[in-house]
Amino acid sequence: MNESATKPEGVRAQRRERTRRELTRQARLLTMEHGLGGFTVEELCERVGVSRRTFFNYFHAKDDAVIGHRDDTLDDAALTEFVNARPSDATGISSTLMHDLVGLAIASIPFDVEHPEDEPNPEMLVEREPQLLPKFMREGAELERRMIGVIEFREGLAPGDPRAAMAVQLIGTIVRASAARYFTPGNTTDFAALLLESLDSARALFSPTPEGTE
């Protein structure tokens, strides 16, 4: 266990993060149920069990809560592990890069592994409230820029190396494809397993088995 997590400030930070994430989750569920204009900040706070003042410590408005806090996009501990996971003997792009990116996604996207039907589907949120799309797109673009920089640092690439951007595009496609399967009615497979299956499918496309072999 990370020793800092046992210290008072570490515990408080974890509590704040859990509260912030739960506000976003419940804001999305309420939006799915009633529309963005169909519930109040007070009703959201009551569902989460926090005060109105606590809500405004994290978010300026309901739609900001639905989009989510930028600090919650990536799990800090998993991000540190990702940066440090590059094999010491690797030259060029490390062979574990995509696998490690999937691991980072698994740690950073806390979908309920047992009840996918209880999770808010971001695509359906946008269908319900189209005005949220520009904000989701801005946050997605900011995440991509951040991850390109992280990959450049981890892999020792020069700024602007197209391979870092391509890795981000690939992991984004894998996450979206896995999410589409996760939210399919009747799905019983957890999100982590779907991500790993999607990664295997992508690898098979780039490294096809020669005809006539197994």
Backbone bond lengths (Angstrom), bond angles and torsions (degrees), N, CA, C in turn:
res aa  C-N    CA-C-N  psi(-1)  N-CA   C-N-CA  omega(-1)  CA-C   N-CA-C  phi
1 M - - - 1.472 - - 1.513 109.57 -
2 N 1.331 115.54 141.46 1.447 120.64 176.02 1.525 108.72 -63.28
3 E 1.326 116.04 121.55 1.463 120.37 -174.43 1.517 111.80 -60.80
4 S 1.349 116.28 -34.63 1.465 119.03 -178.22 1.519 111.95 -65.25
5 A 1.344 116.69 -24.03 1.465 119.62 -178.61 1.521 111.81 -70.34
6 T 1.345 117.14 -17.81 1.455 120.46 -179.68 1.522 111.68 -90.07
7 K 1.331 117.99 -10.03 1.450 121.95 179.47 1.523 109.33 -80.95
8 P 1.366 116.85 155.14 1.465 119.38 -176.80 1.516 113.66 -52.34
9 E 1.347 118.69 -45.69 1.456 120.57 -178.30 1.521 110.77 -66.14
10 G 1.355 116.29 -37.42 1.459 119.52 177.54 1.507 112.02 -64.30
11 V 1.335 116.75 -40.21 1.460 121.13 178.32 1.529 110.21 -65.88
12 R 1.321 116.57 -42.60 1.466 120.08 179.45 1.522 111.01 -63.47
13 A 1.334 116.52 -41.07 1.461 120.55 179.86 1.526 110.62 -63.53
14 Q 1.322 116.53 -41.14 1.457 119.65 178.03 1.527 111.19 -64.98
15 R 1.338 116.03 -38.96 1.464 119.89 178.85 1.525 110.28 -64.79
16 R 1.333 117.10 -41.60 1.462 120.59 178.51 1.526 110.77 -62.81
17 E 1.320 115.63 -42.39 1.466 119.05 179.99 1.529 111.22 -63.95
18 R 1.331 116.62 -43.02 1.469 119.67 179.24 1.528 110.60 -61.94
19 T 1.336 116.38 -42.62 1.462 120.48 179.55 1.527 110.91 -63.04
20 R 1.323 115.51 -44.80 1.467 120.74 -178.93 1.533 111.10 -62.23
21 R 1.322 115.65 -44.85 1.471 120.42 179.44 1.533 110.56 -64.34
22 E 1.327 116.95 -39.22 1.460 119.70 -178.79 1.525 110.86 -70.18
23 L 1.322 117.50 -34.61 1.453 120.09 174.53 1.530 110.66 -60.86
24 T 1.319 116.00 -42.86 1.463 119.64 178.14 1.521 111.10 -65.54
25 R 1.317 116.82 -45.06 1.474 119.75 -178.97 1.521 111.18 -60.75
26 Q 1.323 116.62 -46.84 1.455 119.88 -177.99 1.531 111.47 -71.63
27 A 1.330 117.51 -32.89 1.467 119.91 175.91 1.527 110.06 -63.67
28 R 1.308 116.65 -38.58 1.466 120.11 178.19 1.522 110.76 -68.65
29 L 1.330 117.07 -42.25 1.457 119.39 178.99 1.529 111.18 -63.77
30 L 1.326 117.16 -42.32 1.469 120.50 178.55 1.526 111.07 -64.72
31 T 1.334 116.20 -36.74 1.459 119.63 177.48 1.519 110.84 -65.46
32 M 1.339 116.25 -40.68 1.458 119.81 177.09 1.530 110.94 -62.98
33 E 1.327 115.75 -38.02 1.463 120.21 -175.52 1.530 112.68 -78.34
34 H 1.336 116.33 -40.79 1.465 119.50 -168.93 1.530 114.55 -126.21
35 G 1.326 117.72 -6.23 1.455 119.59 -171.97 1.515 110.73 85.52
36 L 1.327 116.36 157.51 1.463 120.18 -176.39 1.520 111.97 -61.04
37 G 1.333 116.83 -33.22 1.456 119.78 179.52 1.509 114.13 -89.67
38 G 1.328 117.31 4.59 1.453 120.84 -174.59 1.512 115.28 -96.87
39 F 1.326 117.10 6.97 1.460 120.36 176.07 1.518 108.75 -148.87
40 T 1.324 115.56 159.75 1.463 120.80 -178.56 1.526 110.36 -105.69
41 V 1.326 114.57 164.96 1.468 119.62 174.93 1.525 109.53 -59.35
42 E 1.340 116.87 -38.18 1.467 120.39 179.79 1.526 111.39 -62.39
43 E 1.330 116.86 -39.62 1.467 120.05 178.54 1.515 111.09 -67.31
44 L 1.314 117.32 -38.36 1.465 121.05 175.80 1.520 110.20 -63.19
45 C 1.326 117.00 -45.68 1.463 120.42 -179.16 1.529 110.90 -62.52
46 E 1.338 116.26 -39.33 1.463 120.02 179.50 1.526 110.94 -62.89
47 R 1.336 116.03 -40.00 1.462 119.31 -180.00 1.525 111.44 -65.90
48 V 1.329 117.17 -36.02 1.468 121.18 -178.70 1.524 111.39 -85.10
49 G 1.336 116.71 -24.50 1.452 120.41 -178.92 1.513 113.23 85.90
50 V 1.346 116.42 36.88 1.459 120.63 178.44 1.534 108.26 -130.15
51 S 1.316 115.80 169.50 1.458 120.72 -179.78 1.526 110.53 -86.92
52 R 1.329 115.11 162.59 1.466 121.13 175.10 1.530 110.32 -59.44
53 R 1.317 115.95 -38.35 1.469 119.84 178.69 1.524 111.06 -62.10
54 T 1.332 116.62 -40.19 1.462 119.96 178.01 1.522 110.47 -62.14
55 F 1.336 116.00 -43.25 1.469 119.36 178.66 1.521 110.62 -54.62
56 F 1.343 116.69 -48.61 1.460 119.80 -175.30 1.527 112.53 -75.85
57 N 1.326 117.80 -8.09 1.460 120.07 168.51 1.525 111.04 -70.89
58 Y 1.335 116.39 -23.88 1.464 121.56 -176.00 1.522 113.75 -106.53
59 F 1.325 116.58 -37.42 1.464 120.40 -172.46 1.527 110.69 -135.80
60 H 1.338 115.40 149.86 1.470 120.56 178.34 1.522 111.93 -83.66
61 A 1.343 116.38 -28.65 1.462 119.62 -175.08 1.521 109.29 -157.72
62 K 1.342 115.70 170.95 1.466 120.41 -178.54 1.522 112.00 -59.98
63 D 1.342 117.18 -42.80 1.461 118.04 -176.82 1.525 111.47 -65.99
64 D 1.335 117.66 -29.89 1.463 119.91 174.47 1.525 110.75 -64.84
65 A 1.326 116.57 -38.35 1.466 120.08 177.79 1.516 110.72 -65.33
66 V 1.326 117.41 -38.76 1.465 120.98 178.76 1.527 110.48 -64.22
67 I 1.316 117.62 -43.01 1.464 120.89 179.02 1.522 110.44 -65.52
68 G 1.324 116.85 -40.30 1.458 121.43 -179.86 1.514 112.25 102.34
69 H 1.310 115.23 158.54 1.462 121.82 -178.75 1.527 110.08 -82.91
70 R 1.306 116.71 136.66 1.466 121.31 -177.28 1.522 112.31 -58.92
71 D 1.331 117.33 -33.44 1.466 120.46 179.99 1.524 112.46 -67.05
72 D 1.338 117.58 -16.43 1.461 120.57 -178.58 1.524 112.64 -95.84
73 T 1.326 116.97 2.22 1.462 120.03 -177.28 1.513 111.47 -68.17
74 L 1.329 116.52 -39.36 1.460 121.67 -179.30 1.517 109.51 -125.29
75 D 1.328 116.23 135.83 1.450 120.79 176.35 1.530 108.99 -70.90
76 D 1.335 116.79 123.53 1.470 120.55 -173.94 1.529 112.48 -60.76
77 A 1.325 116.96 -45.75 1.465 119.66 -178.55 1.527 110.52 -64.85
78 A 1.337 116.58 -41.52 1.469 120.11 179.62 1.521 111.07 -67.19
79 L 1.342 116.75 -34.96 1.466 120.14 178.27 1.523 110.65 -65.57
80 T 1.335 116.54 -42.99 1.463 120.18 176.77 1.523 110.45 -61.42
81 E 1.316 116.67 -43.35 1.468 120.84 178.57 1.528 110.62 -62.49
82 F 1.321 116.75 -40.33 1.466 120.64 179.02 1.529 110.62 -61.37
83 V 1.317 116.71 -46.83 1.469 120.38 -178.31 1.528 111.07 -62.31
84 N 1.333 116.72 -36.55 1.463 120.97 -176.47 1.525 113.29 -88.71
85 A 1.345 117.26 -2.33 1.467 119.90 -173.70 1.524 113.39 -86.53
86 R 1.310 119.14 -3.76 1.465 120.65 179.76 1.524 109.73 -60.60
87 P 1.342 118.31 127.26 1.465 120.73 178.75 1.526 110.99 -57.94
88 S 1.318 115.90 135.87 1.472 120.05 -175.72 1.522 112.60 -65.91
89 D 1.342 117.27 -23.45 1.464 119.84 -177.75 1.528 112.22 -97.78
90 A 1.338 117.09 7.47 1.461 120.13 -177.39 1.524 110.41 -72.62
91 T 1.318 115.35 142.61 1.464 121.56 172.34 1.524 107.34 -123.21
92 G 1.341 116.55 135.53 1.453 119.01 -173.91 1.522 110.50 70.60
93 I 1.330 115.73 -150.35 1.460 120.32 178.72 1.524 108.87 -69.32
94 S 1.325 117.18 127.90 1.465 120.46 -177.88 1.519 110.86 -71.48
95 S 1.325 116.43 146.95 1.461 121.78 -177.05 1.522 112.05 -68.55
96 T 1.332 117.97 -18.72 1.468 121.24 -177.23 1.524 112.60 -95.68
97 L 1.331 118.21 4.31 1.463 120.31 -172.31 1.527 112.11 -55.97
98 M 1.329 118.50 -53.45 1.459 120.47 -176.24 1.525 111.50 -66.22
99 H 1.328 117.02 -39.83 1.473 120.03 177.50 1.523 110.19 -61.01
100 D 1.324 116.76 -41.58 1.464 120.50 -179.41 1.531 110.85 -70.00
101 L 1.332 117.46 -33.47 1.459 120.13 175.78 1.527 110.81 -65.45
102 V 1.326 117.25 -39.17 1.461 120.62 175.61 1.527 110.17 -62.64
103 G 1.332 117.15 -42.20 1.462 120.49 177.18 1.512 111.83 -60.21
104 L 1.316 117.13 -39.12 1.469 121.34 177.43 1.523 110.34 -65.15
105 A 1.333 116.88 -40.93 1.461 120.24 178.34 1.522 111.47 -64.68
106 I 1.327 116.80 -40.70 1.466 120.56 179.25 1.531 110.39 -60.47
107 A 1.336 116.36 -42.82 1.465 120.26 -178.58 1.523 112.37 -72.37
108 S 1.339 116.92 -26.13 1.465 120.39 -171.86 1.517 114.06 -96.40
109 I 1.343 117.73 -14.92 1.467 120.77 -178.54 1.524 107.53 -113.99
110 P 1.324 117.89 95.53 1.469 121.48 -170.07 1.528 113.74 -83.94
111 F 1.348 117.51 56.00 1.455 119.08 176.11 1.518 109.97 -66.89
112 D 1.318 116.33 143.75 1.460 122.76 177.16 1.521 108.87 -64.00
113 V 1.337 117.37 119.68 1.461 120.48 -174.76 1.515 112.18 -74.06
114 E 1.327 118.83 -18.10 1.458 120.80 -175.50 1.520 113.25 -104.32
115 H 1.336 117.29 -25.57 1.462 119.43 -173.55 1.531 111.01 -133.57
116 P 1.347 117.48 72.11 1.465 118.77 179.94 1.513 113.36 -59.66
117 E 1.344 116.90 -25.59 1.464 119.43 -179.73 1.527 111.83 -67.68
118 D 1.336 116.99 -16.85 1.466 120.32 179.93 1.523 112.58 -92.71
119 E 1.332 117.34 0.34 1.454 120.74 -178.76 1.531 110.41 -94.85
120 P 1.326 117.50 140.97 1.470 120.37 177.47 1.525 110.80 -75.29
121 N 1.312 116.99 126.37 1.458 123.16 179.93 1.530 109.34 -85.59
122 P 1.347 118.59 114.49 1.467 119.83 -177.50 1.524 113.39 -56.93
123 E 1.330 117.78 -36.64 1.465 119.62 179.70 1.526 111.18 -63.94
124 M 1.329 116.35 -40.04 1.461 119.44 178.91 1.521 111.31 -70.76
125 L 1.338 116.43 -29.46 1.465 119.63 174.90 1.525 110.30 -60.54
126 V 1.337 115.70 -44.42 1.463 120.05 -179.47 1.522 110.69 -68.22
127 E 1.330 117.45 -36.27 1.461 119.75 175.80 1.529 110.53 -62.92
128 R 1.333 115.50 -38.78 1.462 119.94 -179.76 1.521 111.46 -72.62
129 E 1.326 116.07 -39.45 1.468 121.13 -176.56 1.536 109.16 -131.96
130 P 1.333 118.35 81.30 1.473 121.69 -175.44 1.528 114.05 -56.56
131 Q 1.339 117.80 -25.30 1.460 119.76 -178.64 1.518 112.27 -66.59
132 L 1.344 117.44 -13.27 1.462 120.67 177.55 1.522 112.50 -78.55
133 L 1.332 117.55 -18.30 1.465 120.86 -173.82 1.524 113.25 -56.91
134 P 1.347 120.19 -47.58 1.471 118.11 -179.43 1.526 113.37 -58.64
135 K 1.326 116.78 -38.10 1.472 118.72 179.32 1.527 111.08 -69.16
136 F 1.333 116.58 -41.60 1.463 118.92 176.40 1.527 110.48 -60.56
137 M 1.327 116.95 -40.27 1.465 120.67 -179.40 1.517 111.52 -66.79
138 R 1.345 117.10 -40.61 1.466 120.28 178.37 1.520 110.70 -63.52
139 E 1.331 116.78 -43.55 1.452 119.48 179.72 1.530 110.88 -66.77
140 G 1.341 116.27 -37.21 1.464 119.62 177.15 1.512 111.81 -63.87
141 A 1.334 117.07 -41.42 1.465 120.87 179.00 1.524 110.99 -65.87
142 E 1.337 116.60 -39.22 1.466 120.17 178.05 1.524 110.58 -64.68
143 L 1.342 117.49 -40.74 1.458 120.87 177.65 1.527 110.38 -62.78
144 E 1.329 117.08 -41.81 1.463 120.32 179.11 1.525 110.56 -61.50
145 R 1.334 117.73 -44.63 1.466 120.79 179.00 1.527 110.63 -60.96
146 R 1.317 115.48 -42.11 1.466 118.97 -179.45 1.525 110.54 -64.12
147 M 1.340 116.59 -44.25 1.464 120.02 -177.07 1.523 111.71 -69.56
148 I 1.317 118.05 -33.01 1.467 119.68 175.57 1.522 109.81 -60.62
149 G 1.332 116.64 -44.76 1.456 120.01 178.01 1.514 112.68 -63.40
150 V 1.326 117.32 -40.23 1.464 121.37 178.79 1.528 110.51 -63.01
151 I 1.335 116.88 -44.01 1.460 120.70 -179.25 1.530 110.44 -67.01
152 E 1.323 116.94 -41.30 1.470 119.39 177.13 1.523 110.30 -58.36
153 F 1.329 116.60 -42.72 1.464 120.25 179.56 1.526 111.26 -65.47
154 R 1.338 116.56 -49.47 1.462 120.65 -177.31 1.524 112.09 -62.01
155 E 1.329 116.28 -41.54 1.461 120.38 -174.19 1.523 112.99 -91.43
156 G 1.332 117.08 -1.89 1.455 120.07 179.96 1.517 112.97 67.84
157 L 1.334 116.90 35.74 1.458 121.76 -178.44 1.528 110.83 -93.15
158 A 1.303 115.78 152.04 1.460 120.08 175.69 1.524 109.53 -70.63
159 P 1.324 118.44 146.79 1.470 120.13 176.72 1.524 110.86 -54.66
160 G 1.316 115.64 133.11 1.454 119.98 -179.61 1.512 114.61 89.27
161 D 1.332 118.21 -1.21 1.469 120.04 176.56 1.531 108.45 -58.71
162 P 1.338 118.73 122.55 1.467 120.51 -174.17 1.522 114.02 -63.93
163 R 1.329 117.70 -18.35 1.465 119.51 -178.89 1.525 111.41 -68.09
164 A 1.319 117.87 -32.31 1.463 120.15 178.05 1.525 110.19 -66.64
165 A 1.328 116.96 -44.82 1.463 120.46 178.54 1.524 110.68 -64.42
166 M 1.338 117.50 -38.41 1.464 120.02 179.36 1.525 110.76 -65.04
167 A 1.334 117.79 -39.37 1.468 120.89 178.11 1.528 110.34 -61.56
168 V 1.330 116.51 -40.38 1.467 120.50 178.89 1.524 110.35 -66.12
169 Q 1.334 117.28 -41.70 1.460 119.98 178.27 1.526 111.01 -63.42
170 L 1.320 117.14 -40.00 1.467 120.73 -179.67 1.521 111.65 -66.04
171 I 1.334 116.97 -45.65 1.468 118.27 -179.04 1.523 109.85 -67.45
172 G 1.334 117.53 -33.05 1.457 119.88 176.21 1.520 111.69 -63.43
173 T 1.325 116.48 -41.27 1.463 120.71 177.56 1.520 111.27 -64.92
174 I 1.330 116.58 -41.96 1.466 121.00 179.17 1.526 110.58 -63.18
175 V 1.325 117.35 -42.47 1.469 120.88 179.54 1.528 110.09 -64.93
176 R 1.324 117.55 -44.91 1.466 119.83 -178.26 1.522 111.09 -65.63
177 A 1.336 117.19 -41.63 1.460 119.98 179.11 1.523 111.07 -64.14
178 S 1.318 116.52 -40.15 1.464 120.79 179.35 1.517 111.07 -68.01
179 A 1.338 116.87 -39.49 1.458 120.42 178.53 1.522 110.97 -63.71
180 A 1.331 116.61 -39.20 1.467 119.62 178.74 1.524 110.52 -61.24
181 R 1.328 116.77 -40.42 1.470 120.15 177.88 1.521 110.75 -70.71
182 Y 1.329 116.92 -38.28 1.463 121.45 -178.37 1.524 111.10 -60.96
183 F 1.334 115.81 -40.95 1.457 119.89 -176.94 1.529 113.59 -88.09
184 T 1.321 117.82 3.66 1.461 120.23 176.39 1.526 109.36 -66.30
185 P 1.327 118.19 129.90 1.472 119.90 179.66 1.530 111.45 -53.26
186 G 1.327 115.48 132.96 1.454 121.23 179.51 1.509 114.61 90.08
187 N 1.342 117.21 -4.71 1.460 118.81 178.98 1.528 111.18 -61.73
188 T 1.333 116.15 136.74 1.466 121.26 177.67 1.530 111.70 -123.28
189 T 1.325 117.22 7.42 1.462 121.54 -178.45 1.515 109.73 -98.20
190 D 1.333 117.29 132.97 1.459 119.14 -177.32 1.528 110.74 -72.41
191 F 1.324 114.87 161.52 1.463 121.56 -172.38 1.523 112.15 -62.96
192 A 1.325 117.90 -38.97 1.460 121.18 -179.44 1.524 110.46 -60.27
193 A 1.323 117.18 -45.97 1.467 120.92 -179.90 1.526 110.67 -63.10
194 L 1.333 116.83 -39.39 1.460 119.96 179.16 1.529 111.48 -65.84
195 L 1.317 117.23 -38.27 1.461 120.71 176.75 1.529 110.80 -61.52
196 L 1.313 116.28 -45.57 1.466 119.97 -179.46 1.523 110.99 -65.59
197 E 1.334 117.62 -38.53 1.463 120.92 176.74 1.533 110.60 -63.37
198 S 1.329 116.40 -41.88 1.463 120.13 179.29 1.521 111.12 -64.79
199 L 1.319 117.41 -38.10 1.457 121.13 176.99 1.527 110.05 -63.13
200 D 1.324 117.12 -43.69 1.467 120.49 178.43 1.528 110.69 -61.21
201 S 1.332 116.85 -39.63 1.462 120.80 178.80 1.529 110.63 -63.73
202 A 1.325 116.84 -41.98 1.464 120.64 178.77 1.523 110.64 -64.23
203 R 1.316 116.92 -41.67 1.461 120.39 178.67 1.523 111.08 -63.01
204 A 1.328 116.20 -38.60 1.465 119.84 -179.96 1.532 110.96 -64.04
205 L 1.340 116.61 -34.09 1.458 119.68 178.67 1.521 111.50 -69.03
206 F 1.319 116.23 -38.80 1.468 119.77 -177.94 1.528 112.60 -82.25
207 S 1.348 116.87 -21.50 1.469 121.45 -179.98 1.521 108.98 -130.19
208 P 1.357 117.88 66.36 1.468 119.65 -177.10 1.518 112.12 -64.29
209 T 1.327 115.83 147.80 1.456 120.75 176.62 1.525 108.81 -72.16
210 P 1.336 118.08 129.31 1.469 119.79 179.37 1.527 111.29 -56.41
211 E 1.320 115.35 141.87 1.466 120.29 -178.52 1.526 110.45 -58.29
212 G 1.334 114.91 135.10 1.446 119.58 178.60 1.509 114.42 89.79
213 T 1.353 117.20 0.90 1.456 120.53 176.82 1.499 109.39 -120.20
214 E 1.320 116.41 166.91 1.466 120.68 178.01 1.510 109.43 -108.21
